[in-house]
Structure formats: C-alpha cells, structure tokens
Amino acid sequence: DSGREEIPKDILSQDQIQLVAPPLGEDWKRLGAPLNFPDHDMSYFETENDEQVACAQKMLTIWHENEGDRPTAGTLKIPLKEVGLTEVIDAVFGST
C-alpha cells in the first residue's frame, strides 16, 4: 500500500534527547532559532531552569513533542551542523 507513510528508522527516543543536552552545555541557546523557538520561549526556558543542561533538555523535549512522528536523528543533526556543533553529533550519534 503506497498510501501509507513509512516511519523513519532513525526516530529519536526521549532517552536520546536527554543525551543531547549535556554536551550542548551553554551552546543550547544557539539551537533555539534553527529549531524555530522564538526569543520569548528561550527566555522562558532560562527562567524555569537554573542549569544550562536543564534548559537544553526542556527545549529539546518540547521540540521532540512538536515534531510529531518526525523527531529523527537526521532532523536534529541539521540544526546542530548549522550552528557548528558537530562535536555534539559525534558525541551522541557517532561520527558524522
């Protein structure tokens, strides 16, 4: 049946999302724009969480939920590359 959409094989689990946050550290803010988070969302993450990693996890969790059935490793690698965070990709997903 060609009408059915195939589920991508590299769907990110919530556990994998949690692994992305620690290597981001303070660089998590650089991902905001490529992941389509406006400034007021970024400010909210900062006021809600004291630690950088917690901010990153919150942002990535919301991104994960908003992506519906498409939160794949590939869709997250693109913005990471855009902002020059290839070391995060290597740390979490293996070398690019």
Biopython code that builds the backbone (N, CA, C, O; Angstrom):
import numpy as np
from Bio.PDB.StructureBuilder import StructureBuilder

atoms = [
    (1, "ASP", "N", (0.848, -1.184, 0.000)),
    (1, "ASP", "CA", (0.000, 0.000, 0.000)),
    (1, "ASP", "C", (0.892, 1.245, 0.000)),
    (1, "ASP", "O", (1.526, 1.564, 1.006)),
    (2, "SER", "N", (0.934, 1.938, -1.126)),
    (2, "SER", "CA", (1.840, 3.084, -1.262)),
    (2, "SER", "C", (1.293, 4.333, -0.566)),
    (2, "SER", "O", (2.011, 5.326, -0.445)),
    (3, "GLY", "N", (0.055, 4.305, -0.112)),
    (3, "GLY", "CA", (-0.530, 5.451, 0.561)),
    (3, "GLY", "C", (-0.059, 5.628, 1.987)),
    (3, "GLY", "O", (-0.217, 6.702, 2.567)),
    (4, "ARG", "N", (0.525, 4.575, 2.563)),
    (4, "ARG", "CA", (0.991, 4.661, 3.952)),
    (4, "ARG", "C", (2.355, 5.328, 4.024)),
    (4, "ARG", "O", (3.250, 5.046, 3.227)),
    (5, "GLU", "N", (2.489, 6.205, 4.985)),
    (5, "GLU", "CA", (3.792, 6.832, 5.177)),
    (5, "GLU", "C", (4.689, 5.873, 5.939)),
    (5, "GLU", "O", (4.264, 5.214, 6.887)),
    (6, "GLU", "N", (5.928, 5.811, 5.508)),
    (6, "GLU", "CA", (6.871, 4.974, 6.239)),
    (6, "GLU", "C", (7.358, 5.720, 7.474)),
    (6, "GLU", "O", (7.591, 6.928, 7.431)),
    (7, "ILE", "N", (7.506, 4.997, 8.560)),
    (7, "ILE", "CA", (8.047, 5.596, 9.779)),
    (7, "ILE", "C", (9.567, 5.629, 9.632)),
    (7, "ILE", "O", (10.191, 4.606, 9.351)),
    (8, "PRO", "N", (10.158, 6.806, 9.822)),
    (8, "PRO", "CA", (11.618, 6.889, 9.695)),
    (8, "PRO", "C", (12.310, 5.948, 10.665)),
    (8, "PRO", "O", (11.843, 5.725, 11.782)),
    (9, "LYS", "N", (13.435, 5.399, 10.215)),
    (9, "LYS", "CA", (14.152, 4.416, 11.036)),
    (9, "LYS", "C", (14.972, 5.072, 12.148)),
    (9, "LYS", "O", (15.315, 4.429, 13.140)),
    (10, "ASP", "N", (15.278, 6.342, 11.973)),
    (10, "ASP", "CA", (16.135, 6.991, 12.972)),
    (10, "ASP", "C", (15.346, 7.900, 13.925)),
    (10, "ASP", "O", (15.837, 8.941, 14.361)),
    (11, "ILE", "N", (14.110, 7.480, 14.236)),
    (11, "ILE", "CA", (13.292, 8.227, 15.203)),
    (11, "ILE", "C", (14.052, 8.349, 16.526)),
    (11, "ILE", "O", (14.612, 7.375, 17.029)),
    (12, "LEU", "N", (14.059, 9.548, 17.069)),
    (12, "LEU", "CA", (14.740, 9.780, 18.348)),
    (12, "LEU", "C", (13.828, 9.407, 19.508)),
    (12, "LEU", "O", (12.655, 9.778, 19.538)),
    (13, "SER", "N", (14.378, 8.676, 20.451)),
    (13, "SER", "CA", (13.631, 8.376, 21.677)),
    (13, "SER", "C", (13.843, 9.524, 22.655)),
    (13, "SER", "O", (14.742, 10.345, 22.477)),
    (14, "GLN", "N", (13.015, 9.574, 23.677)),
    (14, "GLN", "CA", (13.177, 10.592, 24.717)),
    (14, "GLN", "C", (14.532, 10.415, 25.412)),
    (14, "GLN", "O", (15.152, 11.393, 25.827)),
    (15, "ASP", "N", (14.986, 9.162, 25.537)),
    (15, "ASP", "CA", (16.292, 8.903, 26.157)),
    (15, "ASP", "C", (17.417, 9.534, 25.341)),
    (15, "ASP", "O", (18.347, 10.115, 25.900)),
    (16, "GLN", "N", (17.328, 9.417, 24.012)),
    (16, "GLN", "CA", (18.366, 10.002, 23.162)),
    (16, "GLN", "C", (18.359, 11.525, 23.256)),
    (16, "GLN", "O", (19.410, 12.166, 23.244)),
    (17, "ILE", "N", (17.159, 12.092, 23.350)),
    (17, "ILE", "CA", (17.038, 13.544, 23.504)),
    (17, "ILE", "C", (17.775, 13.986, 24.770)),
    (17, "ILE", "O", (18.466, 15.005, 24.770)),
    (18, "GLN", "N", (17.623, 13.211, 25.848)),
    (18, "GLN", "CA", (18.294, 13.546, 27.109)),
    (18, "GLN", "C", (19.815, 13.494, 26.957)),
    (18, "GLN", "O", (20.531, 14.217, 27.649)),
    (19, "LEU", "N", (20.307, 12.647, 26.059)),
    (19, "LEU", "CA", (21.754, 12.527, 25.844)),
    (19, "LEU", "C", (22.326, 13.717, 25.083)),
    (19, "LEU", "O", (23.517, 14.010, 25.188)),
    (20, "VAL", "N", (21.482, 14.401, 24.320)),
    (20, "VAL", "CA", (21.958, 15.531, 23.519)),
    (20, "VAL", "C", (22.226, 16.755, 24.404)),
    (20, "VAL", "O", (23.142, 17.533, 24.137)),
    (21, "ALA", "N", (21.421, 16.917, 25.457)),
    (21, "ALA", "CA", (21.518, 18.126, 26.279)),
    (21, "ALA", "C", (22.875, 18.337, 26.974)),
    (21, "ALA", "O", (23.419, 19.438, 26.890)),
    (22, "PRO", "N", (23.444, 17.328, 27.659)),
    (22, "PRO", "CA", (24.698, 17.586, 28.387)),
    (22, "PRO", "C", (25.847, 18.091, 27.515)),
    (22, "PRO", "O", (26.508, 19.053, 27.905)),
    (23, "PRO", "N", (26.120, 17.483, 26.340)),
    (23, "PRO", "CA", (27.231, 18.032, 25.549)),
    (23, "PRO", "C", (26.942, 19.421, 24.957)),
    (23, "PRO", "O", (27.869, 20.130, 24.565)),
    (24, "LEU", "N", (25.668, 19.809, 24.891)),
    (24, "LEU", "CA", (25.345, 21.156, 24.406)),
    (24, "LEU", "C", (25.836, 22.227, 25.372)),
    (24, "LEU", "O", (26.381, 23.250, 24.959)),
    (25, "GLY", "N", (25.634, 21.976, 26.670)),
    (25, "GLY", "CA", (26.040, 22.958, 27.664)),
    (25, "GLY", "C", (25.458, 24.329, 27.361)),
    (25, "GLY", "O", (24.271, 24.455, 27.060)),
    (26, "GLU", "N", (26.305, 25.365, 27.442)),
    (26, "GLU", "CA", (25.843, 26.730, 27.216)),
    (26, "GLU", "C", (25.473, 26.984, 25.761)),
    (26, "GLU", "O", (24.812, 27.978, 25.460)),
    (27, "ASP", "N", (25.883, 26.114, 24.865)),
    (27, "ASP", "CA", (25.582, 26.293, 23.441)),
    (27, "ASP", "C", (24.136, 25.963, 23.092)),
    (27, "ASP", "O", (23.734, 26.125, 21.940)),
    (28, "TRP", "N", (23.346, 25.505, 24.058)),
    (28, "TRP", "CA", (21.961, 25.136, 23.772)),
    (28, "TRP", "C", (21.196, 26.299, 23.145)),
    (28, "TRP", "O", (20.306, 26.082, 22.323)),
    (29, "LYS", "N", (21.538, 27.534, 23.527)),
    (29, "LYS", "CA", (20.819, 28.706, 23.023)),
    (29, "LYS", "C", (20.993, 28.868, 21.512)),
    (29, "LYS", "O", (20.112, 29.391, 20.829)),
    (30, "ARG", "N", (22.126, 28.417, 21.006)),
    (30, "ARG", "CA", (22.386, 28.549, 19.570)),
    (30, "ARG", "C", (21.416, 27.708, 18.744)),
    (30, "ARG", "O", (21.193, 27.993, 17.568)),
    (31, "LEU", "N", (20.845, 26.682, 19.352)),
    (31, "LEU", "CA", (19.903, 25.806, 18.644)),
    (31, "LEU", "C", (18.486, 26.369, 18.600)),
    (31, "LEU", "O", (17.657, 25.891, 17.825)),
    (32, "GLY", "N", (18.202, 27.364, 19.409)),
    (32, "GLY", "CA", (16.843, 27.901, 19.506)),
    (32, "GLY", "C", (16.259, 28.318, 18.168)),
    (32, "GLY", "O", (15.176, 27.868, 17.795)),
    (33, "ALA", "N", (16.971, 29.176, 17.440)),
    (33, "ALA", "CA", (16.450, 29.684, 16.161)),
    (33, "ALA", "C", (16.285, 28.579, 15.121)),
    (33, "ALA", "O", (15.228, 28.493, 14.497)),
    (34, "PRO", "N", (17.311, 27.717, 14.910)),
    (34, "PRO", "CA", (17.123, 26.650, 13.913)),
    (34, "PRO", "C", (15.995, 25.672, 14.267)),
    (34, "PRO", "O", (15.418, 25.042, 13.380)),
    (35, "LEU", "N", (15.683, 25.547, 15.556)),
    (35, "LEU", "CA", (14.581, 24.665, 15.954)),
    (35, "LEU", "C", (13.253, 25.430, 16.034)),
    (35, "LEU", "O", (12.244, 24.903, 16.501)),
    (36, "ASN", "N", (13.279, 26.683, 15.567)),
    (36, "ASN", "CA", (12.067, 27.520, 15.479)),
    (36, "ASN", "C", (11.490, 27.943, 16.830)),
    (36, "ASN", "O", (10.275, 28.068, 16.981)),
    (37, "PHE", "N", (12.364, 28.162, 17.802)),
    (37, "PHE", "CA", (11.904, 28.691, 19.086)),
    (37, "PHE", "C", (12.109, 30.204, 19.101)),
    (37, "PHE", "O", (13.234, 30.668, 18.916)),
    (38, "PRO", "N", (11.032, 30.993, 19.319)),
    (38, "PRO", "CA", (11.205, 32.445, 19.420)),
    (38, "PRO", "C", (11.915, 32.837, 20.701)),
    (38, "PRO", "O", (12.038, 32.038, 21.629)),
    (39, "ASP", "N", (12.383, 34.082, 20.740)),
    (39, "ASP", "CA", (13.142, 34.569, 21.903)),
    (39, "ASP", "C", (12.391, 34.411, 23.213)),
    (39, "ASP", "O", (12.991, 34.078, 24.235)),
    (40, "HIS", "N", (11.070, 34.648, 23.194)),
    (40, "HIS", "CA", (10.331, 34.565, 24.464)),
    (40, "HIS", "C", (10.302, 33.134, 24.988)),
    (40, "HIS", "O", (10.264, 32.926, 26.201)),
    (41, "ASP", "N", (10.321, 32.139, 24.094)),
    (41, "ASP", "CA", (10.432, 30.744, 24.551)),
    (41, "ASP", "C", (11.793, 30.495, 25.183)),
    (41, "ASP", "O", (11.900, 29.833, 26.215)),
    (42, "MET", "N", (12.822, 31.027, 24.558)),
    (42, "MET", "CA", (14.177, 30.831, 25.077)),
    (42, "MET", "C", (14.301, 31.458, 26.476)),
    (42, "MET", "O", (14.914, 30.879, 27.373)),
    (43, "SER", "N", (13.712, 32.644, 26.647)),
    (43, "SER", "CA", (13.735, 33.298, 27.963)),
    (43, "SER", "C", (12.987, 32.468, 28.991)),
    (43, "SER", "O", (13.409, 32.350, 30.142)),
    (44, "TYR", "N", (11.864, 31.892, 28.560)),
    (44, "TYR", "CA", (11.072, 31.045, 29.454)),
    (44, "TYR", "C", (11.889, 29.853, 29.944)),
    (44, "TYR", "O", (11.875, 29.531, 31.132)),
    (45, "PHE", "N", (12.607, 29.192, 29.015)),
    (45, "PHE", "CA", (13.425, 28.032, 29.415)),
    (45, "PHE", "C", (14.433, 28.454, 30.482)),
    (45, "PHE", "O", (14.690, 27.715, 31.432)),
    (46, "GLU", "N", (15.001, 29.647, 30.315)),
    (46, "GLU", "CA", (16.012, 30.119, 31.267)),
    (46, "GLU", "C", (15.416, 30.471, 32.621)),
    (46, "GLU", "O", (16.046, 30.232, 33.651)),
    (47, "THR", "N", (14.201, 31.040, 32.638)),
    (47, "THR", "CA", (13.613, 31.398, 33.923)),
    (47, "THR", "C", (13.095, 30.167, 34.661)),
    (47, "THR", "O", (13.019, 30.163, 35.890)),
    (48, "GLU", "N", (12.742, 29.133, 33.920)),
    (48, "GLU", "CA", (12.208, 27.908, 34.530)),
    (48, "GLU", "C", (13.301, 26.974, 35.058)),
    (48, "GLU", "O", (13.046, 26.163, 35.948)),
    (49, "ASN", "N", (14.507, 27.085, 34.514)),
    (49, "ASN", "CA", (15.577, 26.138, 34.841)),
    (49, "ASN", "C", (16.854, 26.888, 35.197)),
    (49, "ASN", "O", (17.256, 27.814, 34.493)),
    (50, "ASP", "N", (17.485, 26.482, 36.289)),
    (50, "ASP", "CA", (18.718, 27.142, 36.716)),
    (50, "ASP", "C", (19.929, 26.672, 35.928)),
    (50, "ASP", "O", (20.853, 27.446, 35.681)),
    (51, "GLU", "N", (19.926, 25.411, 35.536)),
    (51, "GLU", "CA", (21.111, 24.844, 34.900)),
    (51, "GLU", "C", (20.959, 24.815, 33.390)),
    (51, "GLU", "O", (19.866, 24.622, 32.858)),
    (52, "GLN", "N", (22.090, 25.012, 32.708)),
    (52, "GLN", "CA", (22.109, 25.028, 31.236)),
    (52, "GLN", "C", (21.574, 23.707, 30.660)),
    (52, "GLN", "O", (20.799, 23.705, 29.703)),
    (53, "VAL", "N", (21.996, 22.598, 31.254)),
    (53, "VAL", "CA", (21.578, 21.287, 30.740)),
    (53, "VAL", "C", (20.063, 21.119, 30.874)),
    (53, "VAL", "O", (19.417, 20.557, 29.990)),
    (54, "ALA", "N", (19.500, 21.608, 31.980)),
    (54, "ALA", "CA", (18.050, 21.519, 32.184)),
    (54, "ALA", "C", (17.309, 22.357, 31.139)),
    (54, "ALA", "O", (16.261, 21.948, 30.639)),
    (55, "CYS", "N", (17.857, 23.528, 30.813)),
    (55, "CYS", "CA", (17.264, 24.374, 29.764)),
    (55, "CYS", "C", (17.286, 23.636, 28.431)),
    (55, "CYS", "O", (16.288, 23.599, 27.711)),
    (56, "ALA", "N", (18.424, 23.056, 28.116)),
    (56, "ALA", "CA", (18.574, 22.325, 26.857)),
    (56, "ALA", "C", (17.601, 21.153, 26.792)),
    (56, "ALA", "O", (16.971, 20.915, 25.762)),
    (57, "GLN", "N", (17.483, 20.419, 27.909)),
    (57, "GLN", "CA", (16.569, 19.272, 27.929)),
    (57, "GLN", "C", (15.127, 19.694, 27.725)),
    (57, "GLN", "O", (14.378, 19.024, 27.014)),
    (58, "LYS", "N", (14.728, 20.801, 28.343)),
    (58, "LYS", "CA", (13.361, 21.301, 28.203)),
    (58, "LYS", "C", (13.097, 21.692, 26.745)),
    (58, "LYS", "O", (12.075, 21.317, 26.170)),
    (59, "MET", "N", (14.018, 22.442, 26.161)),
    (59, "MET", "CA", (13.871, 22.877, 24.770)),
    (59, "MET", "C", (13.781, 21.666, 23.829)),
    (59, "MET", "O", (12.910, 21.605, 22.961)),
    (60, "LEU", "N", (14.685, 20.719, 24.014)),
    (60, "LEU", "CA", (14.710, 19.546, 23.137)),
    (60, "LEU", "C", (13.481, 18.667, 23.327)),
    (60, "LEU", "O", (12.980, 18.079, 22.369)),
    (61, "THR", "N", (12.993, 18.577, 24.566)),
    (61, "THR", "CA", (11.791, 17.786, 24.838)),
    (61, "THR", "C", (10.585, 18.392, 24.122)),
    (61, "THR", "O", (9.789, 17.672, 23.519)),
    (62, "ILE", "N", (10.453, 19.716, 24.190)),
    (62, "ILE", "CA", (9.335, 20.378, 23.518)),
    (62, "ILE", "C", (9.469, 20.233, 22.002)),
    (62, "ILE", "O", (8.482, 19.985, 21.309)),
    (63, "TRP", "N", (10.687, 20.389, 21.493)),
    (63, "TRP", "CA", (10.924, 20.187, 20.056)),
    (63, "TRP", "C", (10.496, 18.768, 19.663)),
    (63, "TRP", "O", (9.813, 18.574, 18.657)),
    (64, "HIS", "N", (10.903, 17.784, 20.467)),
    (64, "HIS", "CA", (10.589, 16.372, 20.229)),
    (64, "HIS", "C", (9.080, 16.172, 20.145)),
    (64, "HIS", "O", (8.585, 15.493, 19.245)),
    (65, "GLU", "N", (8.351, 16.768, 21.093)),
    (65, "GLU", "CA", (6.891, 16.631, 21.118)),
    (65, "GLU", "C", (6.243, 17.343, 19.940)),
    (65, "GLU", "O", (5.266, 16.850, 19.377)),
    (66, "ASN", "N", (6.779, 18.500, 19.565)),
    (66, "ASN", "CA", (6.206, 19.276, 18.462)),
    (66, "ASN", "C", (6.453, 18.648, 17.098)),
    (66, "ASN", "O", (5.712, 18.911, 16.150)),
    (67, "GLU", "N", (7.485, 17.823, 16.993)),
    (67, "GLU", "CA", (7.819, 17.203, 15.711)),
    (67, "GLU", "C", (6.833, 16.096, 15.327)),
    (67, "GLU", "O", (6.853, 15.612, 14.195)),
    (68, "GLY", "N", (5.972, 15.697, 16.266)),
    (68, "GLY", "CA", (5.013, 14.635, 15.949)),
    (68, "GLY", "C", (5.722, 13.324, 15.710)),
    (68, "GLY", "O", (6.451, 12.838, 16.575)),
    (69, "ASP", "N", (5.509, 12.744, 14.529)),
    (69, "ASP", "CA", (6.138, 11.447, 14.245)),
    (69, "ASP", "C", (7.448, 11.603, 13.487)),
    (69, "ASP", "O", (7.947, 10.636, 12.912)),
    (70, "ARG", "N", (8.000, 12.783, 13.478)),
    (70, "ARG", "CA", (9.211, 13.019, 12.706)),
    (70, "ARG", "C", (10.425, 13.501, 13.509)),
    (70, "ARG", "O", (11.316, 14.113, 12.920)),
    (71, "PRO", "N", (10.505, 13.259, 14.803)),
    (71, "PRO", "CA", (11.699, 13.716, 15.527)),
    (71, "PRO", "C", (12.847, 12.728, 15.315)),
    (71, "PRO", "O", (13.114, 11.878, 16.165)),
    (72, "THR", "N", (13.520, 12.850, 14.172)),
    (72, "THR", "CA", (14.573, 11.896, 13.845)),
    (72, "THR", "C", (15.959, 12.455, 14.156)),
    (72, "THR", "O", (16.143, 13.658, 14.342)),
    (73, "ALA", "N", (16.918, 11.546, 14.206)),
    (73, "ALA", "CA", (18.308, 11.968, 14.391)),
    (73, "ALA", "C", (18.687, 12.921, 13.254)),
    (73, "ALA", "O", (19.369, 13.921, 13.476)),
    (74, "GLY", "N", (18.244, 12.608, 12.051)),
    (74, "GLY", "CA", (18.561, 13.447, 10.891)),
    (74, "GLY", "C", (18.030, 14.858, 11.024)),
    (74, "GLY", "O", (18.726, 15.817, 10.689)),
    (75, "THR", "N", (16.787, 15.002, 11.517)),
    (75, "THR", "CA", (16.208, 16.343, 11.630)),
    (75, "THR", "C", (16.861, 17.149, 12.748)),
    (75, "THR", "O", (16.787, 18.378, 12.744)),
    (76, "LEU", "N", (17.493, 16.484, 13.695)),
    (76, "LEU", "CA", (18.202, 17.201, 14.751)),
    (76, "LEU", "C", (19.651, 17.486, 14.345)),
    (76, "LEU", "O", (20.227, 18.487, 14.771)),
    (77, "LYS", "N", (20.237, 16.620, 13.531)),
    (77, "LYS", "CA", (21.623, 16.829, 13.095)),
    (77, "LYS", "C", (21.746, 18.079, 12.219)),
    (77, "LYS", "O", (22.765, 18.768, 12.271)),
    (78, "ILE", "N", (20.726, 18.375, 11.421)),
    (78, "ILE", "CA", (20.803, 19.525, 10.508)),
    (78, "ILE", "C", (21.029, 20.832, 11.273)),
    (78, "ILE", "O", (21.982, 21.549, 10.972)),
    (79, "PRO", "N", (20.163, 21.169, 12.275)),
    (79, "PRO", "CA", (20.434, 22.413, 13.012)),
    (79, "PRO", "C", (21.726, 22.367, 13.821)),
    (79, "PRO", "O", (22.381, 23.395, 13.993)),
    (80, "LEU", "N", (22.100, 21.193, 14.319)),
    (80, "LEU", "CA", (23.375, 21.090, 15.046)),
    (80, "LEU", "C", (24.538, 21.442, 14.118)),
    (80, "LEU", "O", (25.472, 22.135, 14.523)),
    (81, "LYS", "N", (24.480, 20.965, 12.876)),
    (81, "LYS", "CA", (25.524, 21.300, 11.907)),
    (81, "LYS", "C", (25.481, 22.783, 11.556)),
    (81, "LYS", "O", (26.520, 23.432, 11.436)),
    (82, "GLU", "N", (24.262, 23.315, 11.393)),
    (82, "GLU", "CA", (24.094, 24.734, 11.034)),
    (82, "GLU", "C", (24.792, 25.660, 12.007)),
    (82, "GLU", "O", (25.390, 26.658, 11.604)),
    (83, "VAL", "N", (24.718, 25.331, 13.291)),
    (83, "VAL", "CA", (25.328, 26.205, 14.299)),
    (83, "VAL", "C", (26.734, 25.741, 14.692)),
    (83, "VAL", "O", (27.315, 26.262, 15.643)),
    (84, "GLY", "N", (27.277, 24.770, 13.966)),
    (84, "GLY", "CA", (28.658, 24.354, 14.173)),
    (84, "GLY", "C", (28.891, 23.441, 15.349)),
    (84, "GLY", "O", (29.996, 23.394, 15.888)),
    (85, "LEU", "N", (27.854, 22.705, 15.764)),
    (85, "LEU", "CA", (28.001, 21.815, 16.925)),
    (85, "LEU", "C", (28.163, 20.355, 16.495)),
    (85, "LEU", "O", (27.493, 19.464, 17.017)),
    (86, "THR", "N", (29.060, 20.128, 15.536)),
    (86, "THR", "CA", (29.256, 18.758, 15.047)),
    (86, "THR", "C", (29.825, 17.846, 16.127)),
    (86, "THR", "O", (29.634, 16.631, 16.078)),
    (87, "GLU", "N", (30.530, 18.428, 17.110)),
    (87, "GLU", "CA", (31.072, 17.586, 18.192)),
    (87, "GLU", "C", (29.952, 16.974, 19.026)),
    (87, "GLU", "O", (30.118, 15.890, 19.583)),
    (88, "VAL", "N", (28.809, 17.662, 19.115)),
    (88, "VAL", "CA", (27.654, 17.107, 19.829)),
    (88, "VAL", "C", (27.100, 15.917, 19.044)),
    (88, "VAL", "O", (26.744, 14.891, 19.624)),
    (89, "ILE", "N", (27.032, 16.068, 17.716)),
    (89, "ILE", "CA", (26.568, 14.960, 16.867)),
    (89, "ILE", "C", (27.477, 13.755, 17.064)),
    (89, "ILE", "O", (27.007, 12.631, 17.244)),
    (90, "ASP", "N", (28.786, 14.002, 17.029)),
    (90, "ASP", "CA", (29.757, 12.901, 17.194)),
    (90, "ASP", "C", (29.600, 12.228, 18.560)),
    (90, "ASP", "O", (29.653, 11.003, 18.670)),
    (91, "ALA", "N", (29.405, 13.052, 19.605)),
    (91, "ALA", "CA", (29.296, 12.519, 20.966)),
    (91, "ALA", "C", (28.046, 11.667, 21.141)),
    (91, "ALA", "O", (28.088, 10.644, 21.824)),
    (92, "VAL", "N", (26.935, 12.075, 20.531)),
    (92, "VAL", "CA", (25.662, 11.399, 20.764)),
    (92, "VAL", "C", (25.368, 10.328, 19.713)),
    (92, "VAL", "O", (24.900, 9.238, 20.043)),
    (93, "PHE", "N", (25.646, 10.645, 18.450)),
    (93, "PHE", "CA", (25.238, 9.749, 17.359)),
    (93, "PHE", "C", (26.394, 9.018, 16.702)),
    (93, "PHE", "O", (26.181, 8.244, 15.769)),
    (94, "GLY", "N", (27.629, 9.249, 17.177)),
    (94, "GLY", "CA", (28.779, 8.677, 16.489)),
    (94, "GLY", "C", (29.273, 9.631, 15.416)),
    (94, "GLY", "O", (28.631, 10.646, 15.147)),
    (95, "SER", "N", (30.394, 9.322, 14.807)),
    (95, "SER", "CA", (30.958, 10.293, 13.863)),
    (95, "SER", "C", (30.067, 10.456, 12.642)),
    (95, "SER", "O", (29.386, 9.531, 12.201)),
    (96, "THR", "N", (30.102, 11.688, 12.112)),
    (96, "THR", "CA", (29.224, 12.069, 11.006)),
    (96, "THR", "C", (29.754, 11.605, 9.675)),
    (96, "THR", "O", (29.128, 11.847, 8.643)),
]
sb = StructureBuilder()
sb.init_structure("model")
sb.init_model(0)
sb.init_chain("A")
sb.init_seg("    ")
for serial, (resi, resn, name, xyz) in enumerate(atoms, 1):
    if name == "N":
        sb.init_residue(resn, " ", resi, " ")
    sb.init_atom(name, np.array(xyz, "f"), 0.0, 1.0, " ", f" {name:<3s}", serial, name[0])
structure = sb.get_structure()
